[in-house]
Amino acid sequence: MSQIIVSVGREFGSGGRVIAEELAKRLQLPIYDRHLIVEIANKTGMSAEDIEKLDEAPKSRLTSRRVRGFSNSIEDNIAEMQFNFIRKKAEEGESFVVVGRCSESKLRDFDCLCSLFIIGDMDKKIERVMEVYGMNKSEAKGFIEKKDRKRKRYHNYHVSLHWGDSRLYDLTVNSSRLGIDKTVDFLEGYIRTRMAANEGK
């Protein structure tokens, strides 16, 4: 099988992580998401819990500064370690699925990259968050908006094009239209077509 890298960006509540996990399972590929937290924890000596708090987090503007290209921000350094990790895996020829981590941009120079962005209708996202987190409607909406603001700030700090900009992705798919399972079916078909095209080169 030729190399394939599937990058999955997502709005909070869209089911993007579940979609990524199911794609990895169907394609029999490793997935890098929370797994990266354990890798970074092992390298830094920090606990996985502490790393998770800083994962995909924008740096603090009050306590961080950059001098000659080096940052004193722990958020910056953790982000760079994750970018370097997925870059190394790609350079080694590994096929994998990666969730977030600006991977659609950080790995853009790899022809085998298949970049996806999962969105959803707000009412459907609210329903999903209410069910998963046991929140009421108002809490769920606020939680979604907070999480997406955080992701947007993180992404736009590390990448020149804005989070969710369609120019960054091969496909932007609204999971509310088909539901999670059929969205996975559709995306699996697209990825397998890309894989076949890569093998023909």
C-alpha contacts under 8 A as a table, 3 or more apart, distances in Angstrom:
res1	aa1	res2	aa2	distance
1	M	195	M	7.95
1	M	199	E	7.40
2	S	195	M	6.86
2	S	198	N	6.63
2	S	199	E	5.76
3	Q	93	G	6.25
3	Q	94	E	6.42
3	Q	95	S	5.08
3	Q	112	C	6.15
3	Q	195	M	7.80
4	I	94	E	7.83
4	I	95	S	4.87
4	I	96	F	6.74
4	I	112	C	4.93
4	I	113	L	6.19
4	I	114	C	7.27
4	I	195	M	6.57
5	I	90	A	7.62
5	I	94	E	7.99
5	I	95	S	5.30
5	I	96	F	5.12
5	I	97	V	5.84
5	I	98	V	7.64
5	I	112	C	5.94
5	I	113	L	4.74
5	I	114	C	5.98
6	V	96	F	6.37
6	V	97	V	4.58
6	V	98	V	6.25
6	V	113	L	6.01
6	V	114	C	4.81
6	V	115	S	5.88
6	V	116	L	7.45
7	S	97	V	5.96
7	S	98	V	5.05
7	S	99	V	6.02
7	S	100	G	7.01
7	S	103	S	5.94
7	S	104	E	5.72
7	S	113	L	7.15
7	S	114	C	6.14
7	S	115	S	4.63
7	S	116	L	5.94
8	V	16	G	7.02
8	V	17	R	7.83
8	V	20	A	6.42
8	V	97	V	7.48
8	V	98	V	6.23
8	V	99	V	4.83
8	V	100	G	5.93
8	V	104	E	7.77
8	V	115	S	6.21
8	V	116	L	4.91
8	V	117	F	5.73
8	V	118	I	7.28
9	G	16	G	7.09
9	G	99	V	6.11
9	G	100	G	4.87
9	G	102	C	7.87
9	G	104	E	7.78
9	G	115	S	7.85
9	G	116	L	6.11
9	G	117	F	4.51
9	G	118	I	6.22
9	G	164	G	7.96
10	R	14	S	6.67
10	R	15	G	7.79
10	R	16	G	5.12
10	R	17	R	7.51
10	R	100	G	7.29
10	R	117	F	5.35
10	R	118	I	4.55
10	R	119	I	6.04
11	E	14	S	5.57
11	E	16	G	7.16
11	E	118	I	6.32
11	E	119	I	5.29
11	E	120	G	7.22
11	E	148	D	6.34
12	F	15	G	7.47
12	F	16	G	7.69
12	F	125	K	7.48
12	F	144	I	5.68
12	F	147	K	6.43
12	F	148	D	6.10
13	G	16	G	7.60
13	G	120	G	7.48
13	G	124	K	7.98
13	G	125	K	4.51
13	G	126	I	6.95
13	G	128	R	6.10
13	G	129	V	5.83
13	G	144	I	6.74
14	S	118	I	6.38
14	S	119	I	5.45
14	S	120	G	4.91
14	S	121	D	7.93
14	S	124	K	7.85
14	S	125	K	5.62
14	S	128	R	7.92
14	S	174	N	7.94
14	S	175	S	6.42
14	S	176	S	7.62
15	G	18	V	5.31
15	G	19	I	6.12
15	G	118	I	7.67
15	G	175	S	7.35
15	G	180	I	6.84
16	G	19	I	5.02
16	G	20	A	6.11
16	G	117	F	7.96
16	G	118	I	5.56
16	G	119	I	7.76
17	R	20	A	5.03
17	R	21	E	6.19
17	R	99	V	6.83
18	V	21	E	5.09
18	V	22	E	6.17
18	V	180	I	7.97
19	I	22	E	5.18
19	I	23	L	6.11
19	I	180	I	6.64
19	I	181	D	7.90
19	I	183	T	7.73
19	I	184	V	5.95
20	A	23	L	5.11
20	A	24	A	6.17
20	A	31	I	7.83
20	A	97	V	6.92
20	A	98	V	7.73
20	A	99	V	6.91
21	E	24	A	5.15
21	E	25	K	6.24
21	E	31	I	6.95
22	E	25	K	5.00
22	E	26	R	6.15
22	E	184	V	7.12
23	L	26	R	5.16
23	L	27	L	5.97
23	L	97	V	7.91
23	L	184	V	6.54
23	L	187	L	7.97
23	L	188	E	6.51
24	A	27	L	5.20
24	A	28	Q	5.61
24	A	29	L	4.85
24	A	30	P	6.28
24	A	31	I	6.09
24	A	96	F	7.43
24	A	97	V	6.05
25	K	28	Q	4.97
25	K	29	L	6.51
26	R	29	L	7.92
26	R	188	E	7.93
27	L	188	E	7.93
29	L	95	S	6.56
29	L	96	F	5.14
29	L	97	V	6.62
30	P	95	S	7.59
30	P	96	F	5.08
30	P	97	V	6.30
31	I	35	H	7.70
31	I	96	F	5.75
31	I	97	V	4.61
31	I	98	V	5.62
31	I	99	V	7.74
32	Y	35	H	5.48
32	Y	36	L	5.89
32	Y	96	F	7.42
32	Y	97	V	6.23
32	Y	98	V	4.69
32	Y	99	V	6.44
33	D	36	L	5.64
33	D	37	I	7.58
33	D	98	V	6.08
33	D	99	V	5.33
33	D	100	G	7.61
34	R	37	I	5.29
34	R	38	V	7.20
35	H	38	V	5.43
35	H	39	E	6.58
36	L	39	E	4.97
36	L	40	I	6.16
36	L	82	Q	6.72
37	I	40	I	5.23
37	I	41	A	6.03
37	I	48	A	6.04
37	I	51	I	6.15
37	I	52	E	6.37
37	I	55	D	7.49
38	V	41	A	4.99
38	V	42	N	6.14
38	V	48	A	5.78
39	E	42	N	5.27
39	E	43	K	6.47
40	I	43	K	5.10
40	I	44	T	6.07
40	I	51	I	7.56
40	I	78	I	7.31
40	I	81	M	7.08
40	I	82	Q	7.40
41	A	44	T	5.27
41	A	45	G	5.57
41	A	46	M	5.03
41	A	47	S	5.65
41	A	48	A	5.37
41	A	51	I	6.59
42	N	45	G	5.58
42	N	46	M	7.29
46	M	50	D	6.59
46	M	51	I	6.85
47	S	50	D	5.29
47	S	51	I	6.41
48	A	51	I	5.07
48	A	52	E	6.05
49	E	52	E	5.15
49	E	53	K	6.54
50	D	53	K	5.34
50	D	54	L	6.84
51	I	54	L	5.26
51	I	55	D	5.99
51	I	78	I	7.84
52	E	55	D	4.89
53	K	57	A	7.76
54	L	57	A	5.18
54	L	75	E	5.83
54	L	78	I	7.73
55	D	75	E	7.43
55	D	78	I	7.44
55	D	79	A	7.44
56	E	75	E	7.98
56	E	79	A	7.00
56	E	101	R	6.69
56	E	150	K	7.90
56	E	151	R	6.64
56	E	154	Y	6.18
57	A	75	E	6.39
57	A	150	K	6.46
57	A	151	R	7.11
57	A	154	Y	5.72
58	P	75	E	6.67
58	P	76	D	7.80
58	P	150	K	6.67
58	P	151	R	7.75
58	P	153	R	5.87
58	P	154	Y	4.33
58	P	157	Y	7.35
59	K	64	S	6.94
59	K	73	S	6.40
59	K	74	I	7.71
59	K	75	E	5.26
59	K	76	D	6.29
59	K	154	Y	7.65
60	S	63	T	5.74
60	S	64	S	5.85
60	S	73	S	7.48
60	S	75	E	7.99
61	R	64	S	5.56
61	R	65	R	7.69
63	T	73	S	7.53
64	S	71	S	7.17
64	S	72	N	5.87
64	S	73	S	5.01
65	R	71	S	5.86
65	R	72	N	6.03
65	R	73	S	6.88
66	R	69	G	6.03
66	R	70	F	5.33
66	R	71	S	4.23
66	R	72	N	6.54
67	V	70	F	5.25
67	V	71	S	6.40
71	S	74	I	7.99
71	S	76	D	6.71
71	S	77	N	7.15
72	N	76	D	7.82
72	N	77	N	7.83
73	S	76	D	5.17
73	S	77	N	6.35
74	I	77	N	5.02
74	I	78	I	6.07
75	E	78	I	5.28
75	E	79	A	6.17
76	D	79	A	5.13
76	D	80	E	6.18
77	N	80	E	5.07
77	N	81	M	6.18
78	I	81	M	5.08
78	I	82	Q	6.35
79	A	82	Q	5.18
79	A	83	F	6.21
79	A	101	R	7.50
80	E	83	F	4.98
80	E	84	N	6.03
81	M	84	N	5.12
81	M	85	F	6.08
82	Q	85	F	4.96
82	Q	86	I	6.38
82	Q	101	R	7.24
83	F	86	I	5.53
83	F	87	R	6.07
83	F	101	R	6.89
83	F	102	C	7.94
83	F	103	S	7.51
83	F	106	K	6.90
84	N	87	R	4.98
84	N	88	K	6.01
85	F	88	K	5.26
85	F	89	K	6.38
86	I	89	K	5.04
86	I	90	A	6.18
86	I	103	S	7.92
87	R	90	A	5.09
87	R	91	E	6.14
87	R	106	K	7.50
87	R	107	L	6.66
88	K	91	E	5.05
88	K	92	E	6.14
89	K	92	E	5.16
89	K	93	G	6.64
89	K	94	E	5.56
90	A	93	G	5.25
90	A	94	E	5.51
90	A	95	S	7.20
90	A	107	L	7.77
90	A	110	F	7.93
91	E	94	E	7.49
98	V	101	R	7.78
98	V	103	S	7.10
99	V	103	S	7.65
100	G	103	S	6.05
100	G	104	E	7.93
101	R	155	H	7.76
102	C	105	S	5.65
102	C	106	K	6.02
102	C	155	H	6.08
102	C	158	H	7.51
102	C	159	V	7.18
103	S	106	K	4.86
103	S	107	L	5.57
103	S	108	R	7.63
104	E	107	L	5.89
104	E	108	R	5.82
104	E	113	L	7.72
104	E	115	S	5.56
104	E	116	L	7.97
104	E	168	L	6.55
104	E	169	Y	6.84
105	S	108	R	4.87
105	S	159	V	7.02
105	S	168	L	6.99
106	K	109	D	7.96
107	L	110	F	5.85
107	L	113	L	7.03
108	R	111	D	7.59
108	R	113	L	6.69
110	F	113	L	5.58
112	C	195	M	7.98
112	C	198	N	7.12
114	C	169	Y	7.91
114	C	170	D	6.50
114	C	191	I	7.09
114	C	194	R	7.82
115	S	168	L	7.64
115	S	169	Y	4.91
115	S	170	D	5.24
115	S	171	L	6.79
116	L	169	Y	5.51
116	L	170	D	5.98
116	L	171	L	5.07
116	L	172	T	5.89
116	L	173	V	7.57
117	F	164	G	7.02
117	F	169	Y	6.50
117	F	171	L	6.38
117	F	172	T	4.65
117	F	173	V	6.33
118	I	172	T	5.91
118	I	173	V	5.12
118	I	174	N	5.97
118	I	175	S	6.54
119	I	172	T	7.17
119	I	173	V	6.08
119	I	174	N	4.74
119	I	175	S	6.28
119	I	176	S	7.97
120	G	124	K	6.74
120	G	125	K	6.21
120	G	174	N	4.91
120	G	175	S	5.46
120	G	176	S	5.22
121	D	124	K	5.37
121	D	125	K	6.19
121	D	174	N	7.38
121	D	176	S	6.02
122	M	125	K	5.01
122	M	126	I	6.03
122	M	141	K	8.00
123	D	126	I	5.10
123	D	127	E	6.27
124	K	127	E	5.06
124	K	128	R	6.24
124	K	176	S	6.49
125	K	128	R	5.09
125	K	129	V	6.18
125	K	144	I	7.90
126	I	129	V	5.19
126	I	130	M	6.00
126	I	137	K	6.49
126	I	140	A	5.53
126	I	141	K	5.81
126	I	144	I	7.61
127	E	130	M	5.16
127	E	131	E	6.24
127	E	137	K	7.63
128	R	131	E	5.19
128	R	132	V	6.11
129	V	132	V	5.10
129	V	133	Y	5.63
129	V	134	G	7.42
129	V	135	M	7.06
129	V	140	A	5.75
129	V	144	I	7.88
130	M	133	Y	5.54
130	M	134	G	5.05
130	M	135	M	4.56
130	M	136	N	5.92
130	M	137	K	6.59
130	M	140	A	5.78
131	E	134	G	5.45
131	E	135	M	7.28
135	M	138	S	7.99
135	M	139	E	5.74
135	M	140	A	5.66
136	N	139	E	5.35
136	N	140	A	6.07
137	K	140	A	5.17
137	K	141	K	6.23
138	S	141	K	5.29
138	S	142	G	6.29
139	E	142	G	5.22
139	E	143	F	6.05
140	A	143	F	5.04
140	A	144	I	6.17
141	K	144	I	5.23
141	K	145	E	6.29
142	G	145	E	5.19
142	G	146	K	6.12
143	F	146	K	5.12
143	F	147	K	6.12
144	I	147	K	5.23
144	I	148	D	6.12
145	E	148	D	5.24
145	E	149	R	6.10
146	K	149	R	5.20
146	K	150	K	6.32
147	K	150	K	5.15
147	K	151	R	6.29
148	D	151	R	5.00
148	D	152	K	5.98
149	R	152	K	5.09
149	R	153	R	6.15
150	K	153	R	5.25
150	K	154	Y	6.16
151	R	154	Y	5.10
151	R	155	H	6.03
151	R	163	W	7.85
152	K	155	H	5.21
152	K	156	N	5.93
152	K	162	H	7.53
152	K	163	W	5.52
153	R	156	N	5.29
153	R	157	Y	6.03
154	Y	157	Y	5.37
154	Y	158	H	6.59
155	H	158	H	5.37
155	H	159	V	5.84
155	H	162	H	7.15
155	H	163	W	5.82
156	N	159	V	5.14
156	N	160	S	6.30
156	N	161	L	6.85
156	N	162	H	5.41
156	N	163	W	6.21
157	Y	160	S	7.55
159	V	162	H	7.15
161	L	165	D	6.85
161	L	168	L	7.40
162	H	165	D	5.48
164	G	168	L	7.55
165	D	168	L	5.86
165	D	169	Y	7.68
166	S	169	Y	5.56
166	S	170	D	7.88
166	S	171	L	7.64
166	S	172	T	6.71
167	R	170	D	7.82
169	Y	172	T	6.66
173	V	183	T	7.93
174	N	177	R	5.94
174	N	178	L	7.94
175	S	178	L	5.90
175	S	179	G	5.38
175	S	180	I	5.98
175	S	183	T	5.93
176	S	179	G	5.28
176	S	180	I	7.66
178	L	181	D	7.69
178	L	182	K	5.44
178	L	183	T	5.66
179	G	182	K	5.79
179	G	183	T	5.99
180	I	183	T	5.14
180	I	184	V	6.23
181	D	184	V	5.15
181	D	185	D	6.35
182	K	185	D	4.79
182	K	186	F	6.17
183	T	186	F	5.12
183	T	187	L	6.17
184	V	187	L	5.12
184	V	188	E	5.86
185	D	188	E	5.20
185	D	189	G	6.32
186	F	189	G	5.30
186	F	190	Y	6.50
187	L	190	Y	5.03
187	L	191	I	6.13
188	E	191	I	5.13
188	E	192	R	6.06
189	G	192	R	5.24
189	G	193	T	6.19
190	Y	193	T	5.14
190	Y	194	R	6.31
191	I	194	R	4.99
191	I	195	M	6.14
192	R	195	M	4.89
192	R	196	A	6.17
193	T	196	A	5.13
193	T	197	A	6.21
194	R	197	A	5.02
194	R	198	N	6.17
195	M	198	N	5.08
195	M	199	E	6.32
196	A	199	E	5.15
196	A	200	G	6.42
197	A	200	G	5.15
197	A	201	K	6.80
198	N	201	K	5.45
